[in-house]
Amino acid sequence: MSGVLGSLDDFGTRSLLTHAIMSVTLPLGFLIGLTVDSQLGVVSFVALLNFTAGMWICQSIHSLGAEANEDGYDGVINELRTYVE
């Protein structure tokens, strides 16, 4: 694979991507839940909360598999440090 999908071969990149998605959807769910009135706000909040929880569970299971492979993954904080340095 080449291009954008090729960069997702690295587990650290996939981990950063899933954490970025979770960091956007959870506050967005809270914002919509607090600002949109009626059932639409409640349903949108619950949907985004469930999506974020599902992403969290998938990331947790996926990171357990990465630890078993010992491919050099040290956690999302250390992955961020390597991108910043």
N, C-alpha and C positions, 0 to 999 in steps of 0.2 A: 504494500500500500504506500502511496505517496501523498504528499500534501498534508492537509489538516488531519485526516484520519490516520496517517502514518505516525503523527506525533502522539497519538493516543495509545501507542504500543507500550510506552513507559507507564508503569503503575503510578508513579508520583504525579505525572501530568493528569491522569484520570482522576486521581484523588483530589488534586487542586480544583479540577473542573466540577466534581460533585460537591465539594465544599462551597465553591462559589455559587452554584445553583441553590444550595440550601441557605446560604447567607442572604440571598435575594428573596426567595419565596417565603421564608418565615416572617421577616418584617413586613413584606407586602401583604401577607395574610392578616397580620395585626392591624395594619393601616386600613385595609379594606373593611375589616370587621368593625373598626371604630368609626369610620367615616360614612360608610354606606348604610342607609337605613333599610328597614324591612327585612324580609327573608333573603333577599339577594345578598346582603352583607353577611348574614350568618352562614349561608350556604357557601359563599366564596371563602370565608374564613376557614370553615371546616375542611373544605376541599384543599386549600393550600397547606393547612396544618397537616392533613393526612398525607399529602404529597411529600412534604418535608420529612415527616416521620418515616415514610417508606424509603426515601433516599438515604436517610440516616441508617436504617436497618440494612439496606443493600450495601452501603459503604462499609459498615461494620463487618458484615460477612465477607465482603471482597477483601478487606484488609487482613482478615484472618488467613485467607488463602495466600496472600502475598507474604505474610510472615512465614508460612510453611515453605514457600519457595526460596526464601532468603535471597531475594533479588536486589538487596541493597536499600530497601525502603525502610526509613527510620521514623516515619510519622509525618503528618502534614506540616507541622511547625518546622521541622528540619528541611522539608522540601521547599518551603517558602524561603528559608534562609539561603539555600543554594541559588534560588532565583534572584534574590536581592543582592547577594555578594558579587 
